[in-house]
Amino acid sequence: MKLGFIVNPIAGMGGRVGLKGTDGVLKEAIARGAKPIAPKRAGEFLQKLKENITETPMEILTCPGIMGEQEAKKVSLSIQVLPMEIGEKTTAEDTKTAVKLIVNVKADLMVFVGGDGTAKDIFDAMQSCGEIPVLGVPSGVKMYSGIFAVNLSDAVDVVLAFAQNQAEITEFEIMDADETAIRSDAFAVKLHGFLRAPFLPMRIQGSKQVSPETVDEKENQTAIARFIIEEMQPEAMYILGPGTTVKRIAELLGVKKTVLGVDIYNNGKIIFDVNEKRILAEVEDWQNTWIILSPIGRQGILFGRGNQQISPAIIKRVGKQRIIVVATKGKLQGIDGGVLRVDIGDAEADNMLKGYIKVFTDYREWRLMPVH
Protein backbone atom coordinates (compact mmCIF):
# COMPACT_ATOMS: atom_id res chain seq x y z
CA MET A 1 0.00 0.00 0.00
CA LYS A 2 1.30 3.45 -0.94
CA LEU A 3 0.44 6.08 1.67
CA GLY A 4 0.97 9.75 0.86
CA PHE A 5 1.68 11.85 3.97
CA ILE A 6 1.64 15.66 4.22
CA VAL A 7 2.17 17.82 7.31
CA ASN A 8 1.16 21.48 7.47
CA PRO A 9 3.63 22.53 10.19
CA ILE A 10 1.83 25.76 11.12
CA ALA A 11 -1.71 24.34 11.33
CA GLY A 12 -3.49 25.05 14.61
CA MET A 13 -0.98 27.56 15.96
CA GLY A 14 -3.66 30.26 16.21
CA GLY A 15 -5.87 28.23 18.56
CA ARG A 16 -4.60 28.59 22.13
CA VAL A 17 -3.54 32.19 21.49
CA GLY A 18 -7.11 33.13 20.57
CA LEU A 19 -6.72 33.93 16.85
CA LYS A 20 -9.35 31.36 15.75
CA GLY A 21 -7.07 30.15 12.96
CA THR A 22 -3.60 30.68 11.53
CA ASP A 23 -4.30 31.86 7.97
CA GLY A 24 -2.57 35.21 7.41
CA VAL A 25 -1.73 35.75 11.08
CA LEU A 26 1.24 33.44 11.66
CA LYS A 27 3.53 36.28 12.76
CA GLU A 28 0.97 37.50 15.28
CA ALA A 29 0.42 33.97 16.57
CA ILE A 30 4.18 33.54 17.13
CA ALA A 31 4.34 36.97 18.80
CA ARG A 32 1.61 35.81 21.19
CA GLY A 33 3.66 32.75 22.09
CA ALA A 34 2.11 30.14 19.79
CA LYS A 35 3.97 26.83 19.49
CA PRO A 36 3.79 24.32 16.60
CA ILE A 37 1.17 21.64 17.11
CA ALA A 38 1.02 19.69 13.84
CA PRO A 39 4.55 18.17 13.94
CA LYS A 40 3.90 16.60 17.35
CA ARG A 41 0.55 15.23 16.19
CA ALA A 42 2.15 13.92 13.01
CA GLY A 43 4.80 12.09 15.01
CA GLU A 44 2.23 10.56 17.36
CA PHE A 45 0.12 9.42 14.40
CA LEU A 46 3.11 7.80 12.66
CA GLN A 47 4.29 6.11 15.87
CA LYS A 48 0.86 4.63 16.50
CA LEU A 49 0.59 3.57 12.86
CA LYS A 50 3.98 1.84 13.05
CA GLU A 51 2.96 -0.01 16.22
CA ASN A 52 -0.22 -1.32 14.60
CA ILE A 53 0.93 -2.20 11.08
CA THR A 54 0.78 -5.99 10.90
CA GLU A 55 -0.25 -7.73 7.71
CA THR A 56 -0.20 -4.92 5.16
CA PRO A 57 3.21 -3.72 3.91
CA MET A 58 3.13 0.06 3.66
CA GLU A 59 5.30 2.49 1.69
CA ILE A 60 5.11 6.07 2.96
CA LEU A 61 5.61 8.89 0.47
CA THR A 62 6.17 12.15 2.26
CA CYS A 63 7.46 15.70 1.86
CA PRO A 64 10.95 16.87 2.76
CA GLY A 65 11.88 18.40 6.10
CA ILE A 66 9.18 19.77 8.36
CA MET A 67 6.36 18.67 6.05
CA GLY A 68 6.72 14.98 6.99
CA GLU A 69 10.27 13.69 6.59
CA GLN A 70 11.50 14.80 10.01
CA GLU A 71 8.68 13.20 11.97
CA ALA A 72 8.83 9.95 9.95
CA LYS A 73 12.57 9.61 10.62
CA LYS A 74 12.04 10.19 14.34
CA VAL A 75 9.86 7.09 14.52
CA SER A 76 12.24 5.12 12.24
CA LEU A 77 9.77 4.56 9.43
CA SER A 78 10.93 3.63 5.96
CA ILE A 79 9.95 6.47 3.67
CA GLN A 80 10.33 7.83 0.20
CA VAL A 81 10.82 11.60 0.13
CA LEU A 82 8.99 13.36 -2.69
CA PRO A 83 11.19 15.20 -5.22
CA MET A 84 10.28 18.75 -4.20
CA GLU A 85 11.94 21.67 -2.47
CA ILE A 86 10.49 23.69 0.39
CA GLY A 87 11.68 26.88 2.00
CA GLU A 88 12.19 27.69 5.66
CA LYS A 89 8.55 28.79 5.75
CA THR A 90 6.08 26.49 4.02
CA THR A 91 3.21 27.73 1.86
CA ALA A 92 -0.07 26.52 0.39
CA GLU A 93 1.78 26.00 -2.89
CA ASP A 94 4.06 23.47 -1.17
CA THR A 95 1.00 21.47 -0.13
CA LYS A 96 -0.42 21.61 -3.66
CA THR A 97 2.89 20.47 -5.18
CA ALA A 98 2.99 17.52 -2.78
CA VAL A 99 -0.57 16.56 -3.65
CA LYS A 100 0.22 16.45 -7.37
CA LEU A 101 3.32 14.32 -6.81
CA ILE A 102 1.43 11.89 -4.57
CA VAL A 103 -1.41 11.54 -7.08
CA ASN A 104 1.03 11.11 -9.98
CA VAL A 105 2.75 8.13 -8.33
CA LYS A 106 -0.69 6.55 -7.85
CA ALA A 107 -0.73 6.46 -4.06
CA ASP A 108 -3.65 4.49 -2.61
CA LEU A 109 -4.46 6.99 0.16
CA MET A 110 -3.35 10.46 1.17
CA VAL A 111 -3.19 11.43 4.86
CA PHE A 112 -2.61 15.03 5.88
CA VAL A 113 -2.05 16.67 9.26
CA GLY A 114 -3.69 20.09 9.31
CA GLY A 115 -7.02 21.90 9.33
CA ASP A 116 -9.69 23.20 6.98
CA GLY A 117 -7.21 25.40 5.08
CA THR A 118 -5.03 22.38 4.30
CA ALA A 119 -8.08 20.37 3.19
CA LYS A 120 -9.08 23.22 0.88
CA ASP A 121 -5.58 23.37 -0.65
CA ILE A 122 -5.68 19.61 -1.28
CA PHE A 123 -9.08 19.89 -2.96
CA ASP A 124 -7.85 22.73 -5.18
CA ALA A 125 -4.73 20.80 -6.23
CA MET A 126 -6.72 17.69 -7.13
CA GLN A 127 -8.84 19.60 -9.63
CA SER A 128 -5.93 19.53 -12.07
CA CYS A 129 -4.23 16.21 -11.36
CA GLY A 130 -6.87 13.62 -10.48
CA GLU A 131 -8.21 12.33 -7.19
CA ILE A 132 -7.40 9.68 -4.59
CA PRO A 133 -9.02 9.10 -1.18
CA VAL A 134 -7.95 11.59 1.51
CA LEU A 135 -8.02 11.48 5.31
CA GLY A 136 -7.35 14.36 7.70
CA VAL A 137 -5.55 14.01 11.03
CA PRO A 138 -6.99 16.98 12.96
CA SER A 139 -4.48 19.66 13.84
CA GLY A 140 -6.25 22.89 12.92
CA VAL A 141 -8.39 25.18 15.03
CA LYS A 142 -12.00 24.69 13.88
CA MET A 143 -12.15 21.88 11.31
CA TYR A 144 -15.68 22.29 10.01
CA SER A 145 -14.96 19.91 7.09
CA GLY A 146 -16.16 16.35 7.38
CA ILE A 147 -13.01 14.64 6.11
CA PHE A 148 -11.19 14.50 9.46
CA ALA A 149 -10.86 11.60 11.84
CA VAL A 150 -12.08 12.46 15.34
CA ASN A 151 -8.51 12.18 16.64
CA LEU A 152 -5.17 10.71 15.60
CA SER A 153 -5.90 7.28 17.12
CA ASP A 154 -9.09 7.06 15.09
CA ALA A 155 -7.11 8.14 12.02
CA VAL A 156 -4.81 5.13 12.49
CA ASP A 157 -7.83 2.81 12.75
CA VAL A 158 -9.24 4.23 9.52
CA VAL A 159 -5.94 3.82 7.64
CA LEU A 160 -5.59 0.21 8.78
CA ALA A 161 -9.21 -0.58 7.88
CA PHE A 162 -8.67 0.97 4.45
CA ALA A 163 -5.50 -1.10 3.96
CA GLN A 164 -7.50 -4.26 4.69
CA ASN A 165 -10.40 -3.24 2.41
CA GLN A 166 -12.71 -2.85 5.40
CA ALA A 167 -13.56 0.83 4.99
CA GLU A 168 -16.20 2.21 2.68
CA ILE A 169 -15.24 5.16 0.45
CA THR A 170 -17.60 8.13 0.88
CA GLU A 171 -17.68 11.77 -0.20
CA PHE A 172 -17.23 14.37 2.53
CA GLU A 173 -17.72 18.13 2.49
CA ILE A 174 -14.72 20.45 2.36
CA MET A 175 -15.73 23.69 4.05
CA ASP A 176 -14.15 27.07 3.36
CA ALA A 177 -14.01 29.27 6.47
CA ASP A 178 -13.40 33.00 6.18
CA GLU A 179 -11.03 33.39 9.14
CA THR A 180 -10.97 37.17 8.88
CA ALA A 181 -14.76 37.25 9.36
CA ILE A 182 -14.57 34.66 12.13
CA ARG A 183 -12.02 36.78 13.98
CA SER A 184 -14.60 39.57 13.80
CA ASP A 185 -17.11 37.15 15.40
CA ALA A 186 -19.08 36.54 12.20
CA PHE A 187 -19.72 32.90 11.23
CA ALA A 188 -18.70 32.78 7.55
CA VAL A 189 -18.33 29.23 6.27
CA LYS A 190 -19.36 27.88 2.88
CA LEU A 191 -19.14 24.60 1.00
CA HIS A 192 -15.99 24.50 -1.13
CA GLY A 193 -16.41 21.02 -2.62
CA PHE A 194 -16.24 17.30 -1.89
CA LEU A 195 -13.39 14.82 -1.50
CA ARG A 196 -13.55 11.06 -1.22
CA ALA A 197 -12.39 9.53 2.03
CA PRO A 198 -12.46 6.15 3.79
CA PHE A 199 -15.33 5.94 6.25
CA LEU A 200 -15.38 3.97 9.48
CA PRO A 201 -18.36 4.48 11.82
CA MET A 202 -17.60 6.59 14.91
CA ARG A 203 -14.08 7.36 13.63
CA ILE A 204 -14.80 10.19 11.16
CA GLN A 205 -16.11 13.45 12.60
CA GLY A 206 -18.37 14.62 9.72
CA SER A 207 -19.03 18.30 9.03
CA LYS A 208 -20.33 20.76 11.60
CA GLN A 209 -24.10 21.29 11.75
CA VAL A 210 -25.14 24.90 12.23
CA SER A 211 -27.75 25.55 14.93
CA PRO A 212 -31.15 26.25 13.34
CA GLU A 213 -32.67 29.72 13.79
CA THR A 214 -36.11 28.44 14.81
CA VAL A 215 -38.47 29.62 17.54
CA ASP A 216 -38.33 26.21 19.26
CA GLU A 217 -34.54 26.22 19.26
CA LYS A 218 -34.36 29.71 20.73
CA GLU A 219 -36.96 28.89 23.39
CA ASN A 220 -35.00 25.76 24.31
CA GLN A 221 -31.79 27.82 24.59
CA THR A 222 -33.58 30.33 26.83
CA ALA A 223 -34.92 27.57 29.11
CA ILE A 224 -31.43 26.11 29.48
CA ALA A 225 -30.01 29.57 30.21
CA ARG A 226 -32.59 30.27 32.94
CA PHE A 227 -31.74 27.02 34.68
CA ILE A 228 -27.96 27.52 34.49
CA ILE A 229 -28.24 31.09 35.83
CA GLU A 230 -30.33 29.92 38.79
CA GLU A 231 -27.55 27.48 39.71
CA MET A 232 -24.62 29.88 39.20
CA GLN A 233 -22.67 31.02 42.25
CA PRO A 234 -22.41 34.83 42.56
CA GLU A 235 -18.68 35.01 43.33
CA ALA A 236 -17.57 32.20 41.01
CA MET A 237 -15.66 32.71 37.78
CA TYR A 238 -17.06 31.19 34.58
CA ILE A 239 -15.12 30.44 31.42
CA LEU A 240 -17.67 30.68 28.60
CA GLY A 241 -17.06 28.65 25.44
CA PRO A 242 -18.26 29.52 21.91
CA GLY A 243 -21.76 29.00 20.57
CA THR A 244 -25.26 30.45 20.55
CA THR A 245 -26.53 28.49 23.57
CA VAL A 246 -23.75 29.81 25.79
CA LYS A 247 -24.27 33.27 24.30
CA ARG A 248 -27.93 33.07 25.41
CA ILE A 249 -26.77 32.50 28.99
CA ALA A 250 -24.69 35.68 28.77
CA GLU A 251 -27.64 37.62 27.36
CA LEU A 252 -29.86 36.65 30.29
CA LEU A 253 -27.04 37.65 32.63
CA GLY A 254 -27.21 41.09 31.03
CA VAL A 255 -23.75 41.01 29.38
CA LYS A 256 -22.52 40.71 25.82
CA LYS A 257 -20.51 37.68 24.69
CA THR A 258 -18.58 36.72 21.57
CA VAL A 259 -20.30 33.95 19.60
CA LEU A 260 -17.10 32.34 18.33
CA GLY A 261 -14.65 33.22 21.08
CA VAL A 262 -13.98 32.24 24.69
CA ASP A 263 -14.88 34.81 27.38
CA ILE A 264 -14.65 35.07 31.16
CA TYR A 265 -17.65 36.07 33.31
CA ASN A 266 -17.37 37.06 36.95
CA ASN A 267 -19.84 38.93 39.15
CA GLY A 268 -21.57 40.91 36.40
CA LYS A 269 -18.45 41.68 34.37
CA ILE A 270 -17.08 39.99 31.28
CA ILE A 271 -13.64 39.81 29.68
CA PHE A 272 -13.99 39.30 25.94
CA ASP A 273 -12.17 36.91 23.62
CA VAL A 274 -9.51 35.57 25.95
CA ASN A 275 -6.69 33.21 25.08
CA GLU A 276 -5.04 30.53 27.21
CA LYS A 277 -2.49 32.95 28.68
CA ARG A 278 -5.17 35.46 29.71
CA ILE A 279 -7.31 32.77 31.36
CA LEU A 280 -4.35 31.50 33.39
CA ALA A 281 -3.55 35.08 34.44
CA GLU A 282 -7.12 36.02 35.44
CA VAL A 283 -8.13 32.96 37.45
CA GLU A 284 -6.99 33.06 41.08
CA ASP A 285 -9.20 30.38 42.66
CA TRP A 286 -9.51 27.28 40.46
CA GLN A 287 -11.75 25.61 43.06
CA ASN A 288 -14.34 28.31 42.34
CA THR A 289 -13.98 28.36 38.54
CA TRP A 290 -16.35 26.69 36.08
CA ILE A 291 -16.38 26.03 32.34
CA ILE A 292 -19.65 26.37 30.42
CA LEU A 293 -19.64 25.03 26.87
CA SER A 294 -21.72 23.34 24.20
CA PRO A 295 -20.68 20.49 21.86
CA ILE A 296 -20.26 21.16 18.15
CA GLY A 297 -23.37 20.30 16.16
CA ARG A 298 -23.37 16.81 14.60
CA GLN A 299 -19.67 16.25 15.48
CA GLY A 300 -20.41 16.19 19.22
CA ILE A 301 -16.92 17.44 20.09
CA LEU A 302 -16.63 19.19 23.46
CA PHE A 303 -12.96 20.18 23.48
CA GLY A 304 -10.45 20.39 20.65
CA ARG A 305 -12.43 22.24 17.96
CA GLY A 306 -12.62 26.03 18.01
CA ASN A 307 -12.06 26.32 21.77
CA GLN A 308 -8.36 25.44 22.13
CA GLN A 309 -8.01 28.52 24.34
CA ILE A 310 -9.44 26.23 27.03
CA SER A 311 -6.23 24.22 27.08
CA PRO A 312 -5.37 20.93 28.83
CA ALA A 313 -3.75 22.91 31.67
CA ILE A 314 -7.01 24.81 32.24
CA ILE A 315 -9.24 21.75 31.94
CA LYS A 316 -7.16 19.85 34.49
CA ARG A 317 -7.21 22.78 36.92
CA VAL A 318 -10.99 23.16 36.70
CA GLY A 319 -11.77 19.43 36.84
CA LYS A 320 -14.58 17.42 35.29
CA GLN A 321 -17.06 18.15 38.10
CA ARG A 322 -17.06 21.88 37.29
CA ILE A 323 -17.59 21.54 33.55
CA ILE A 324 -21.16 22.51 32.61
CA VAL A 325 -22.29 21.16 29.23
CA VAL A 326 -25.37 22.67 27.59
CA ALA A 327 -27.12 21.55 24.39
CA THR A 328 -30.64 21.86 23.05
CA LYS A 329 -32.61 18.68 22.52
CA GLY A 330 -32.39 19.14 18.76
CA LYS A 331 -28.62 19.45 18.81
CA LEU A 332 -28.24 16.42 21.06
CA GLN A 333 -30.45 14.29 18.80
CA GLY A 334 -28.36 15.25 15.78
CA ILE A 335 -25.00 14.19 17.23
CA ASP A 336 -23.51 11.26 15.31
CA GLY A 337 -23.53 8.04 17.29
CA GLY A 338 -25.12 9.64 20.35
CA VAL A 339 -21.73 10.18 22.03
CA LEU A 340 -19.68 13.24 22.90
CA ARG A 341 -16.01 13.38 21.94
CA VAL A 342 -12.83 15.16 23.04
CA ASP A 343 -9.62 15.73 21.06
CA ILE A 344 -7.51 17.72 23.49
CA GLY A 345 -4.11 16.30 22.58
CA ASP A 346 -3.25 15.54 26.21
CA ALA A 347 -3.71 11.96 27.41
CA GLU A 348 -4.32 12.93 31.06
CA ALA A 349 -7.01 15.48 30.16
CA ASP A 350 -8.62 13.15 27.60
CA ASN A 351 -8.81 10.30 30.12
CA MET A 352 -10.15 12.62 32.83
CA LEU A 353 -13.18 13.41 30.67
CA LYS A 354 -13.97 9.85 29.58
CA GLY A 355 -17.04 8.16 30.98
CA TYR A 356 -20.29 10.08 31.36
CA ILE A 357 -21.04 13.76 31.70
CA LYS A 358 -24.26 15.63 32.54
CA VAL A 359 -25.70 17.67 29.64
CA PHE A 360 -28.35 20.28 30.43
CA THR A 361 -31.05 20.14 27.74
CA ASP A 362 -33.93 22.26 29.12
CA TYR A 363 -35.16 23.97 32.29
CA ARG A 364 -34.27 21.54 35.12
CA GLU A 365 -33.73 18.76 32.59
CA TRP A 366 -30.51 16.95 31.77
CA ARG A 367 -29.15 13.74 30.30
CA LEU A 368 -26.06 11.72 31.05
CA MET A 369 -24.05 11.38 27.84
CA PRO A 370 -21.03 9.11 27.19
CA VAL A 371 -17.76 10.85 26.38
CA HIS A 372 -15.29 9.04 24.11
N, C-alpha and C positions, 0 to 999 in steps of 0.2 A: 504494500500500500504506500502510495506517495502522499505525504502530508505537507502541504504548504503552510508556513508559519510566519506571521508578521506581527511585530510589536510596535505600537505607537508609544514611544518612550515618554511623551509628555501627557498622555491621556490621564484625566482625573486629577491633575495637579491643582485645578481651581476649586475643588470641592471643599476641603476642610478650611480653606482660607476665605470662603464665602463668596467666590466669584461666579458660582453656578455654571461653571464650564471653564475651558481653557482656550477656546478659539479666540485668537487676537489679543489675548491678555496674558501671555506667558510671562513677560517681563514683570508685570504687576504681581502675578502669582508668586514668582520667585522673590520679589521684594517683600512680599508679605510672609515669607518663610515657607513656601510650598516645597515639598519634597517629592521626588518621582515615586509613583505608585506602580505603574505598569510593569517595569522590569522585575520587581519582586513578585508580582502576580504571575508573570510569565515563567519565572523560575520555579515557582511552586507548582504551576500547571505541568511543566515538563517533568519535574521530579516525580509527581504523582502518576503521570502517564508512563514514565519509565518503570516505576514499581509495579504497574498493573499490565504492561504488555506481556502477553503470554504466547498465544498461538500465532498471532499475525505479525509477520516481519514488517517493519515500518521504516521507510526512508523519509527523513525530514529535510525539506528544502526551505531554507530560511535566508533572511537578509543579513548583510554584513553588520558587524559592530553591535551598536545598541538597539538595532531593530530585530534582534533574534539570536545572532551568532554568540554573543557573550553569554547569554543565559543558558543556551544549549550546551556550551562548553563547560559551564560550571557544574552541570549535572552529568557530564561525561556521556552525552548522547552523540551518536554518529550522525553527522549532518553533511549536507551539500550546501555550500554557500552560493547564493544566486550571483551571477555576473553583473553586478551593479555597483555604483559608487554612491556613497552618501557623505554629506558634510558633517561638520560638528553639530549643527542643528538640523534636525530632520524636517521634512516638509510633506504636504499632501501629495506632491508629485513623486516623492520617494515611494510612498505607499502605492500609488497608481502604477509606477514602474514595476514594483514587486509583483503586483497582481497580474500584470501582463506576462511576466516571465513565468510565474507559477502556472497560469492557464496554458501557456505555450508548451510547457513540458508535460502537459496532460496529467497534472496532479489529480488525485481522486477527491481530495477534500482540502479546503483552505480554512485554517484557524487563525483568527486575529485577536490580539489583546488590545482593547481600546474601548471607545464609546461610540455614540451616534455619529460623530463626525468622521470617524474611521470607517464605519459601515457605509456612510454616504460616499466616501472616496472610493471604496471598493466597488460599490454599485456603478459609479460613474465610469471607472476603468473598464468594467466588464462590458459596457455598451459597445466597445470597439474591438474586443478581443475574444469574445465568447464567455461562457458561464460554466462554473462548477459549483457544487454545494459549498456553503460557507457557514461557519459557526463562530460566534463571538464569545470570548472570555471577558466578562465584564470588568472594565477598569476605568470607565468614564465617570461622569458625575450623575447624569440623569438616566440615560439609556431608555428612551421611550420606544425604540425599535424592538420588534419581536424576535430578532434573530439571535439573541444572547441566551446562553445557559444561565441558570439562576446564580450559580457560583462556579468557581474553577473546578471543584470536585465533580459537580454535575457535568461540566464540560468534558472531563475525562471519561465519564460514563457514556456520554453521547458519542465520543470519538471511537471508543472501543465497540459500542453497539453497531456503529456504522461500519467498522472494519469487519465485523462478523455478519454483515447483512441483516442486522436485527433492528435497524432504524428506518422508519418511513421517511421519504423525502417530501417536504412540504414547502409551500411558498410563505414567506413571512414579510411583514411590512418593514420598510426602511423609512424611518421618520426623520424629517429635516427640521431641527429646532433652531430658531433664530435666537442665539444666545444674547445678542445685544438687547432685544426686546425682553427676554427673560430677566436680564439683569435690571431692567427697569420695571420688573414685577408684572409684565404682560405675558400671558401664556400664548406663545406663537409657535405652533408646531403643525407641520403639514406632511402629507404623504409624499414621499420622494419616489418610491417605486417598490418593487418586490425582488427578493433574492431567495433562491432555493436553499434549504438547510435540512440537515437530518433532525428528525423529531423523535423524542423519547418522552412519554408522559411524565409530568412532574419535574422534568429536568430543564425544559425550555421556558423562559419567563413569559413570552408573548408580549404584545404591545400594550402600552398603558391605555386604560379606558378613562375617558374624561367624564367627570361627574355631570349628570344631566341637570339642566336648568329648569326643573319642574317644580310645581307648587308642593307636591308631596315630598320631594327631596328636601326642599328648603324647610318645610315644616318639621321633617325628621331631624334635620341639622339643628333647628332651634330647640327642639325637645331635648336632644342630647346636651346642648349647651346649657340649658337651664339646670339640668341635673348635675353636670360637672361643676357649675358655679356654686350650687348649693353645698357641694362637698369640699370646695376649695378652702384652704386655711389662710386667714387674712395676712399673716406675716411670712408665709412661705414664698419661695421663688419658683417660678414655672418657666421651663424652657419650652417654647411653642414651636412645633414643627410646621412644615408647609401644608397647604391645602385649604379648601373652602370650609370644611367642617370645623377645623381649628380656628379659622378666621371668624366663624360665627360665634365661637366662644368669646373671642376678643371683643367683638361688636357688642355683645350683651354685657360685657364688663365695662363698656363705655370707652374703649381705646381702639386705635387703629392698629392693623397688623399687616405685614407683607403676606401676600398669597403664596409666593414661591420661595420665601426666605425663612430663616430661623430667627425668632425674636425671644426676648426675655421679658416676662411680666412679674412685677413685684409691687404689691400694695398700691395699686392704681396707676403705676407708671410702667412704661414699656421702653425697652431699648431695641431699636430696629436692626434687622439684618446683621446679626452677629456671626462671627466666625468662631472656630474652636478656641483660638487664643483669647478672644474677648469673653467667651463663656467661662473659661478657666480663671480669668482675672476677676470677673464680677461675682462669682459664687464664693461665699465665705463659709456657709454651713451646708454641706452636702446632705446631712441628715434631714434637712428641711427644704430640699430641692426636688422638684418633680419634672418629669418630661411628659408633655401631652402631644400625641401625634396620631396620624391616621395612615393606614396602609395605602399603597398605590393601587388604583383601580385595576381590576383584573389580575395584575401581577401579584398582589397580596404582599408586597415587600414592605417591611416595617423600617428597617435600617439598611443603608447601603445604596440608596437611589435618591439623589436630590437633597439628601439631608446629612451629608458627610460632615457638616459642621459639628453635629452631635457625634463625636468621635468615640472610639473604644474607651479611651481614658475617661470620658464624661459618662458614658453608659455604665462603666464599672463603678464609678463613684456614686452615681445615683442609685443603682441597684434595680433589679427587676420589679420589686414590690412597689416602687414609686414611679413606674412607667404607666401612664394612663393612655389606653388605646381607644379611639373613637372611630366609628364607621356607621353610616346609615345602613338600614336593612338591605336596600338595593345594592349598595356597594359590596356588602358582605356576600350576598347571594351570587354576585358576578365574579367572585375570586376563583380562579382556576384551582380545581382540586379541593376547595374548601379548607385550605391550610394557609397560614401566614408564613412568611419566609424572612430570613435575615442574611445579608451578605456584607458583614462588617469588615472582614479581612483580619480578624483577631480571634484566634481559637478560643481564648478564655471568655471573651464577650459573647461569641456565638453560642458556646455551650451554656453560658449563664441564662440565655434567653430560650433555650430549647425546653420543650414540654408544653404546658398550656398557659395561656394568658387571657385575662378578662378583657372583653371588648364591649364597650358601652354602645348600645344600638338604638336607644330611645330613652324617654324619661323614666328613670328607675328600672330600666331593662338592660340586661347584658347577657352575653354568651361567652362560654369558655371556648377558645379556639386553639388548635394545635399550632405550634411554631416549629418549623423545620429549618 
